[in-house]
Amino acid sequence: MQLCIPTWGALPVNEWDDKNAPKLPTMSAADLARFLGSYADRVMTPRGTTATTGVALMEALRPPTRAEKDEESGAFKPALNTDALTALYPVVECEVPDEHPLLKGKWPRHHQRTPDQMLMEEPLSWCRDLTDDECLKPYLVGIDINMAFAAATNSLVVGLGGPTHLTGNPAFDPKLPGSWLVDLSHVDLSRARVAGRSVDGTRLPSPFTPTGEQPTGPAWYATPSVAYAVQLGFDVAPIEAYGVFIVERCGGVRGLGGW
């Protein structure tokens, strides 16, 4: 049995509600029970924040231990699962946050790492002024991408082991999950090709920086980003990479509207 006591902050609005117009504090006990019951029925019993619950889901999928029979005594004992979520693997500099011990003493204090020193794969935060032609249009079309990240996991290949350092300008492999140091400053969206035809994407943000600005030199990218540059019709020449050769295809997430 797990207890949820809202007055103790068990359901913070930043995780479980709309922080601009929270509804949970005004829910009746019956509505709140129905809300949590629906979540537990679709996912599992909530355990704190959505992040904590997500970790619990992954641990349920890949538990840290399994039952193993002792050949001598015949009794079962716990044994470690090599592909468990709790397994430890070496980390690489470009993928760790600034406060990670691996970077201690490497950079001067208050140093801001650049794209060629760290992986900056983040959702776009970009906007531009409307053109005169766009201002004369009578309608604005909004596209809901609420489930975009979940949909992407349907074909995502994830690594299950430690990283291998690839040097000497390795050839790009779209099937190898990892991080690639590559210069994409030559990617000109006005010359992009989609489905064999040229597409002018100059009014759109660059998909290779969090700001939407054009890349200015070598930077670290995850495999899907480099594969997207290839898909747009551009050549890529990685300088180095960290790849994981033990992989598995993610099964995707379905039926979780709102995540």
Salt bridges, closest charged atoms under 4 A:
ASP31 OD1 - ARG34 NH1 2.74
GLU68 OE2 - ARG66 NH1 3.42
ASP70 OD2 - LYS77 NZ 3.95
ASP83 OD2 - ARG62 NH1 2.65
GLU93 OE1 - LYS106 NZ 3.64
ASP98 OD1 - ARG113 NE 2.81
ASP133 OD2 - LYS137 NZ 3.92
GLU134 OE2 - ARG128 NH2 2.84
GLU134 OE2 - ARG203 NH1 3.56
ASP188 OD2 - ARG191 NE 3.62
GLU240 OE1 - HIS165 NE2 2.62
GLU248 OE2 - ARG62 NH2 2.51
